[in-house]
Amino acid sequence: ELSNLSNDEVTRRLRSKGEPIRLFGETEKQRRVRLRALEVIEERSEGQRNDFMKELEKVDEMVEKRAHAMKDGGASDAKRRRQENAYDQIHDSTISVEMLATDPDHVYRTVYIWAKRMLAEWELELEERPVEVKRSSQGRLQTATQRQSKEYLRPFFKLLKHKRMEPDVLARITEIVQYCMERNYMRANDSYLRLSIGNSPWPIGKQGLHIHERSAREKIFASQVAHVLNDETQRKWIQSIKRLMTFSQSKYPPDDLSKAIG
């Protein structure tokens, strides 16, 4: 499609986005590639906004239903007790990246339970707000954000259930959960950044020119891949993991402020 655009149209579209119409030394082909990249980013952002608006539209109806349900009494307390019983088992549990080699089943299970617990406690906290707060603009946005995160995390839970997560991705997720359970959110955030944007600021370049070097080279740079860019589904659940980290810090703050983020 872009190859059929005139140079003037490419210039017009770039200018409408507030972008430079030409970078230094940029060819016409490179201009078109840059324009397409900008349009893809906009399409993804628009898709996420649409998802959020759909969740927001459901909030008003949900708030009204739950307000009536609460009049029956004890509904929230009963739900809290069931969830506390289900999640108590991870209080004394510990995980680490090293355990991936010795007891991966335990790691998968603990990560799964921790994420489920954070989602459930987040939902309960929102449910316990006064009805007038739930109906406010800010209250509706908070509820929609939680519901959107819950939906985005479905593929994440599926990967954990079937134990099919990429090893280097699972390693970073394990670190995040470990540090959140230890209330060291600064280190959890470091692991999140390594997961989402990678830890290599420079391109690999022309290294490993021999065929026998390829396998080792891939292993060296495996942890430097920006997994958040791999696909849209993965980008969404990784973003939702960050939201769980934020909630965890608000619910279980660290004793030492140097371990907090934000």
Secondary structure, 3 states (H helix, E strand, C coil): CHHHCCHHHHHHHHHHCCCCCCCCCCCHHHHHHHHHHHHHHHHHHHHHHHHHHHHHHHHHHHHHHHHHHHCCCCHHHHHHHHHHHHHHHHCCCCCCCCHHHHCHHHHHHHHHHHHHHHHHHHHHHHHCCCHHHHHCHHHHHHHHHHHHHHHHCHHHHHHHHHCCCCHHHHHHHHHHHHHHHCCCHHHHHHHHHHHHHCCCCCCCCCCCCCHHHHHHHHHHCHHHCCHHHCCHHHHHHHHHHHHHHHHHHHHCCCCCHHHCCC
